[in-house]
Structures are given as structure tokens and as C-alpha cells.
């Protein structure tokens, strides 16, 4: 998507402090943190929601989920972490997805409430 801010970050068109990158995804700090440590894991392939994924995308998402715990030391996740995916629905956006590129919030660094 040519106007997607996450696609522009992935392509290097917008500067961001990328903490991790591989062929599947990047991790960088959220600019509007909701916890002391708040990162975004963003697939390199653009799709807005889980509903837009195909089987290959689902496999890639599984690789991302498996990789995040292996980055515990680098990201400061030793005391645990929370993963959140906000999803806009067909009829509304109750979840509050702000960027229409699937991304996983990684929250840590403090005791998190419900």
C-alpha cells in the first residue's frame, strides 16, 4: 500500500529505530506507548486484518509469534509480556486499530492490568 506508514517504515522511506528485522517482519518501538516497553511487530507483507490473510500469511504469522520470545533479552521481556492484535471489523472499529496494516503490540516492562 503506497500510503501505509508501516510499509514506508519497512521500506526505509520513513525513519524508525528498528530493533529487529528478518524476511518476515520488523520490530520497532511504538510512538504512543501504553506500557513502559511497547513495541510493534509488523509483517513485511501488507495485509490490514487477520481476515485478509491466506494460508501462507498464517504460517508467517506463526513464525513471528514463535520468534518474539527468543528476543526476550534484547527487548527486555524477561518478566513476561503481553501480545495484542487490534482488528477493525466489517461494520466498525471498536478495537481501535489505527494503522490498517496488521501488527502485533508487544507490551512489557511493568505489571499490566486487564
N, C-alpha and C positions, 0 to 999 in steps of 0.2 A: 504494500500500500504506500503510495507516494507521500501521503500526508501523515503517516503514522510516526509519532515521536519515538516509539521503541524501535521501529525499523531503521529510523535515522541514527539512533544510538548504535545499533548493531552494525550498520554500515560505516560508522565513524563520521557521519555528517554532522552530528551533534556531539559535543564533548561530554564525556561521562567518565567517572572513575570506575572502570570495570575491574572487579575483584577476581573474576573467574570467567574464562571463555573456553569453549570447545566447539565442535562442529554442530552440536545440538542447541546450545543455549549460552546465555551470558548471565552473570550476577553483578548487580551494582546496588549502591545504597539508594533507598527511597528518599526523594527530596522532601516528602512530607511525612516524617516518621511517626508511627503510632506506638513505638516501643523504643527503648534505649538503643537496641540494634534492630534495624528494619531494612531488609534487603529485598530486591526483586529478582526472581529467576525468570528470565524471559526467553522463550523458544526463539531461535533464529528464523524459523519459518513463521510467516504471519498467518494466524487464524484468530478470529475475535473471541470465540467461545468454544467450550467443550463440544457443543452441538455441531460445530463445523469441522471437527476432527475426523480423519479417516483412520483406518487400522494402523497405518504407518505412523501417523501422528500420535496415536495412543501408545504405541511401542516407544517412541521417542520421549513422550511424557513420562513413561515408566523409568527410562534411563535417567531422566532429570531427577525424579524422586529418589532413585537409588543413589545418585551422586551427592546430593545435598548433605547427607550425614557424614560422608567421607571428607567434607570440607569443614568439619566441626572446629578444628584447631585454628584454621585460617580466618574463620568468620566469628569466632568467639561463642560457639554454640554448645560448649561443654556442659552447661547446666540445663540443657534442653531447649527446645524451640517449638514454635507453632507455625504450621503452614496454612495459608488461606488463599482460596481462589474465589474472587467475586465474579459473578456471572449476570450480565444483563439478560433479562427474559424477553420473550417474544412480544409481550404486551407492556413491559415496563422495566424499571431499573431499581427495584427495591434493594438489591445487593450493593449498589453504588459503584459499579465498575466504571472507572473514569477514562481509562485508555482502552480502546477496542482492539486490543492485541492480548491474547491470553497471557497471563503472567501469574506467578505464584509469589505471594508475600511470605517472607521468612521473618518471623518476629522472635526476638530473644533478648537476653541481657537484663531481664528483670522478671519478677513474678507477674504473670499475666492473669487478669480476671477474665470472666466469661464474657 
